[in-house]
Amino acid sequence: MGFIAVEAGWTVTEVGRQPWIIHGVMRTADAVTPMPGIAYSFYLYTGVYISLALIVTFMLYRQIRMVDKLYDVPSSENPEKH
């Protein structure tokens, strides 16, 4: 039921996003206002998100590699065990 609710909400959002379009009368492509320079912001945001994805991937990989060093303490070095 949760999955259906999420999908139904997404569908309603996307259909309601285009109130200026009259179903069967006007196409979305005809209603788009041309805006010069919009490609620059698209590429900028794309670059930022790709950079963030690479940084997060690197940080997670580094954290996974360090698990043995951070959490596995040999018993001879643990003063509480003596």
C-alpha positions as CSV (number, residue, x, y, z in Angstrom):
1,M,0.0,0.0,0.0
2,G,2.9,2.4,0.7
3,F,4.4,1.8,-2.7
4,I,1.1,2.5,-4.4
5,A,0.6,5.7,-2.3
6,V,4.1,6.9,-3.3
7,E,3.5,6.2,-7.0
8,A,0.0,7.7,-6.9
9,G,1.4,10.9,-5.3
10,W,4.2,11.1,-7.9
11,T,1.6,10.8,-10.7
12,V,-0.6,13.5,-9.2
13,T,2.3,15.8,-8.7
14,E,3.6,15.4,-12.3
15,V,0.1,15.7,-13.9
16,G,-0.7,18.8,-11.7
17,R,2.7,20.4,-12.6
18,Q,1.3,21.4,-16.0
19,P,-1.9,23.4,-15.4
20,W,-1.4,25.5,-18.5
21,I,-1.7,22.6,-20.8
22,I,-5.2,21.6,-22.0
23,H,-5.4,17.9,-22.4
24,G,-5.8,17.0,-26.0
25,V,-5.7,20.6,-27.2
26,M,-2.2,21.9,-26.4
27,R,1.1,20.0,-26.2
28,T,3.6,20.6,-23.5
29,A,6.3,21.4,-26.0
30,D,4.1,24.3,-27.3
31,A,3.6,25.8,-23.8
32,V,7.3,25.9,-22.9
33,T,8.7,29.4,-22.6
34,P,12.2,29.5,-24.2
35,M,14.7,30.8,-21.7
36,P,18.2,31.6,-22.9
37,G,21.1,30.2,-20.8
38,I,19.0,27.5,-19.1
39,A,21.5,24.9,-20.3
40,Y,24.3,26.5,-18.2
41,S,22.5,26.1,-15.0
42,F,21.5,22.5,-15.9
43,Y,25.2,21.6,-16.5
44,L,26.2,23.5,-13.4
45,Y,23.8,21.5,-11.2
46,T,24.6,18.3,-13.0
47,G,28.3,18.9,-12.3
48,V,27.7,19.7,-8.6
49,Y,25.6,16.5,-8.1
50,I,28.2,14.3,-9.9
51,S,31.0,15.9,-7.8
52,L,29.0,15.2,-4.6
53,A,28.3,11.6,-5.7
54,L,32.0,11.0,-6.3
55,I,33.0,12.6,-2.9
56,V,30.4,10.5,-1.0
57,T,31.5,7.3,-2.8
58,F,35.1,8.0,-1.9
59,M,34.2,8.8,1.7
60,L,32.1,5.6,2.1
61,Y,34.9,3.5,0.5
62,R,37.4,5.0,2.9
63,Q,35.2,4.5,5.9
64,I,34.6,0.8,4.9
65,R,38.3,0.3,4.6
66,M,39.0,1.8,8.0
67,V,36.5,-0.4,9.9
68,D,39.1,-3.0,10.8
69,K,41.5,-0.4,12.1
70,L,38.9,1.5,14.1
71,Y,36.8,-1.3,15.7
72,D,38.8,-4.5,15.9
73,V,41.1,-4.1,18.9
74,P,43.2,-7.1,19.7
75,S,42.8,-8.6,23.2
76,S,46.4,-8.0,24.2
77,E,46.0,-4.2,23.7
78,N,42.7,-4.0,25.5
79,P,43.3,-3.0,29.2
80,E,39.8,-3.9,30.3
81,K,40.4,-7.6,29.5
82,H,43.3,-7.9,32.0
